């Protein structure tokens, strides 16, 4: 019923599941989580992450290096293409720009972003975009590098409707995290109301940004229903309809049948 379009399964706290990933997966199935996209943030932890989810057809992967990662390997376009050729990899990222946690000369961040877009275009796979306090620069880079040829997701959307329209015009989808459930997230709620029915996704970004009523606690993909429930309220729809629409949109973007 639900697709979590952005989670970090190698980082969730498995203590409630006897530190057994298979126990967590059983709970996810019981919670009607049909599919999860497990997102990469660096190359050092990537092999273990890929190994963790290897045998689960209901989990897909991305490959990439987060804009806030300062240590570790910075991949070339060719390396991203090689890793992205794995059939289990359906997206490139997360990538983008972040001026909140990174300061000074950020040419390296821009170049990393451009390399990811080049790789995505070569692979013909969508991008997973992280942007924080760098919204318009992120859109400028996407446009300059022809990212509209592959599209992708503005994940954990935190901008306003004017920004959303520009992202939509570039062929990107808007993905809502638990932030949309926060009381002070009025601009994001407006976007959730206005975004076309065929252009939004839902996510948890777990283990981060748990939705109300779990705000401030560890997040899990099983909590994606609370995101869907809140969007349903905002759009005067049923939770089943929001789950169906977001799943259809995921399948359309990634060319999957879930």
C-alpha positions in Angstrom: 0.0 0.0 0.0 2.8 2.5 0.9 6.1 3.2 -0.8 8.8 5.0 1.2 10.7 6.9 -1.4 13.6 7.9 0.8 15.0 6.1 3.8 18.4 5.1 5.2 17.9 1.5 6.2 21.5 0.9 7.2 21.1 3.6 9.9 17.9 2.8 11.6 17.9 1.6 15.2 17.1 -2.1 15.2 17.0 -2.4 19.0 13.2 -2.8 19.0 13.7 -5.6 16.4 16.2 -7.7 18.4 18.9 -6.1 16.3 17.7 -8.3 13.4 17.0 -6.6 10.1 14.7 -9.5 9.0 12.5 -8.8 12.0 12.2 -5.2 10.9 11.3 -6.3 7.4 8.5 -8.5 8.7 7.1 -5.5 10.6 7.4 -3.4 7.5 5.3 -6.0 5.5 2.7 -6.1 8.3 2.5 -2.3 8.1 1.7 -2.5 4.4 5.1 -1.1 3.3 5.3 -2.5 -0.3 8.6 -0.9 -1.3 11.4 1.2 0.0 14.2 3.2 -1.7 17.3 3.0 0.4 19.4 6.1 -0.2 23.2 6.3 -0.2 25.1 9.2 1.4 28.7 8.0 1.0 30.8 5.3 -0.7 32.5 4.0 2.4 29.3 2.6 4.0 27.8 1.7 0.6 29.0 -1.9 0.3 27.6 -2.8 3.7 24.3 -1.1 2.9 24.0 -2.8 -0.4 24.7 -6.2 1.2 22.1 -5.5 3.9 19.3 -5.2 1.4 20.6 -7.4 -1.4 18.1 -10.2 -0.9 15.0 -8.1 -0.6 13.2 -7.4 -3.9 11.0 -4.8 -2.0 14.1 -2.6 -1.5 15.8 -0.6 -4.2 19.0 1.4 -4.0 20.5 4.7 -5.0 24.2 5.5 -5.3 25.8 8.8 -4.5 27.6 11.0 -2.0 25.7 13.5 0.1 26.7 17.2 -0.3 27.6 17.4 3.4 30.1 14.5 3.3 33.6 16.1 3.7 35.6 13.0 4.3 35.9 9.9 2.2 35.9 9.3 -1.5 34.5 11.8 -3.9 33.4 9.8 -6.9 34.1 10.6 -10.5 31.4 10.5 -13.2 32.8 7.2 -14.4 32.7 5.6 -10.9 29.1 6.7 -10.4 28.2 5.2 -13.8 29.9 1.9 -12.9 28.1 1.6 -9.6 24.9 2.9 -11.0 24.8 0.1 -13.6 23.7 -2.3 -10.8 20.1 -3.3 -11.7 19.1 -2.8 -8.0 20.2 0.9 -8.3 17.3 2.9 -9.6 18.5 6.5 -8.7 21.6 8.6 -8.4 22.0 10.5 -5.1 21.4 11.8 -2.8 23.1 14.8 -4.2 22.7 18.6 -4.3 23.7 21.6 -2.5 23.7 22.5 1.2 24.7 25.9 2.5 23.5 25.3 6.0 26.1 22.7 7.1 28.9 23.6 4.7 30.7 26.9 4.6 33.4 28.7 2.7 34.4 27.9 -0.9 31.9 25.4 -2.0 33.1 24.8 -5.5 33.8 21.2 -4.6 30.2 20.8 -3.7 29.0 22.2 -7.0 31.3 20.0 -8.9 30.2 16.9 -7.0 26.6 17.9 -7.8 27.4 18.3 -11.5 29.2 14.9 -11.6 26.1 13.2 -10.2 23.9 14.8 -12.8 26.2 13.8 -15.6 26.2 10.2 -14.4 22.4 10.2 -14.0 22.1 11.4 -17.6 24.5 8.8 -18.9 22.6 6.1 -17.0 19.1 7.5 -17.8 18.2 7.2 -14.1 16.5 9.9 -11.9 18.2 12.0 -9.4 17.6 12.3 -5.6 18.1 15.9 -4.7 19.0 17.3 -1.3 18.9 21.1 -1.0 19.1 23.2 2.1 19.4 27.0 2.0 20.6 26.6 -1.5 17.3 26.2 -3.3 17.7 28.5 -6.3 21.3 27.6 -6.9 20.3 23.9 -6.9 17.7 24.6 -9.5 20.2 26.6 -11.6 22.7 23.7 -11.6 19.9 21.2 -12.5 18.8 23.3 -15.4 22.4 24.1 -16.6 23.3 20.4 -16.6 20.2 19.2 -18.4 18.7 17.3 -15.4 15.3 17.7 -17.0 16.3 14.8 -19.3 16.1 12.4 -16.4 14.1 14.2 -13.7 14.0 13.0 -10.2 12.9 14.0 -6.7 13.3 17.1 -4.6 13.4 15.1 -1.4 12.3 16.2 2.0 10.7 19.3 0.5 11.0 22.4 2.6 10.5 25.3 0.2 7.4 27.2 -0.9 4.9 26.9 -3.7 6.7 29.3 -6.0 9.8 27.1 -5.7 7.8 23.9 -6.2 6.4 25.2 -9.5 9.9 25.8 -10.8 11.0 22.2 -9.7 7.9 20.8 -11.4 8.7 22.7 -14.6 12.1 21.0 -14.6 10.4 17.6 -14.5 11.0 16.9 -10.8 8.7 15.3 -8.3 8.1 16.7 -4.8 8.5 14.3 -1.9 7.1 15.1 1.5 8.7 13.9 4.7 7.5 14.0 8.3 8.2 17.7 8.3 4.8 18.3 6.6 3.2 17.1 9.9 4.9 19.8 11.9 2.6 22.6 13.1 4.9 25.4 11.9 5.4 24.0 8.4 2.7 26.1 6.8 4.5 26.7 3.5 5.1 23.0 3.0 1.5 22.2 3.9 0.4 24.6 1.1 2.6 22.8 -1.4 1.1 19.5 -0.3 -2.4 20.9 -1.0 -1.4 22.4 -4.4 1.0 19.9 -6.0 -0.6 18.0 -8.9 -1.8 14.5 -8.0 0.6 12.9 -10.4 3.7 14.7 -9.1 4.1 14.0 -5.4 5.8 11.2 -3.3 5.9 10.4 0.4 9.0 9.5 2.4 10.3 9.1 5.9 14.0 10.0 5.6 14.3 7.6 8.5 16.0 7.4 10.9 15.7 11.2 10.8 12.7 13.6 10.9 10.1 11.4 12.5 6.5 12.7 11.9 4.1 13.8 14.6 3.3 12.0 16.9 6.9 10.6 17.0 8.7 13.9 16.5 12.1 14.0 18.1 12.3 10.2 18.3 14.0 7.7 15.9 12.1 7.4 12.6 11.2 4.2 10.7 9.7 3.5 7.3 6.7 2.2 9.0 5.8 5.8 10.0 5.3 6.8 6.4 1.6 6.2 6.9 1.5 9.3 9.2 2.9 11.4 6.4 0.3 10.0 4.0 -2.5 10.5 6.6 -1.6 14.2 7.1 -1.4 14.9 3.3 -4.8 13.1 3.0 -6.2 15.6 5.6 -4.7 18.6 3.7 -6.1 17.4 0.4 -9.4 16.2 1.7 -8.7 12.7 0.5 -8.5 9.2 2.0 -5.2 7.8 3.1 -5.8 5.0 0.6 -6.0 7.5 -2.2 -2.8 9.2 -1.1 -1.0 5.9 -0.9 -2.2 4.9 -4.3 -1.3 8.1 -6.0 2.2 8.3 -4.4 2.9 4.7 -5.3 1.7 5.3 -8.9 4.0 8.3 -9.1 6.9 6.4 -7.8 6.3 3.6 -10.4 6.0 6.2 -13.2 9.2 8.0 -12.3 11.3 4.8 -11.9 9.6 2.7 -14.5 8.6 0.0 -11.9 5.6 -2.1 -11.3 4.9 -2.4 -7.6 
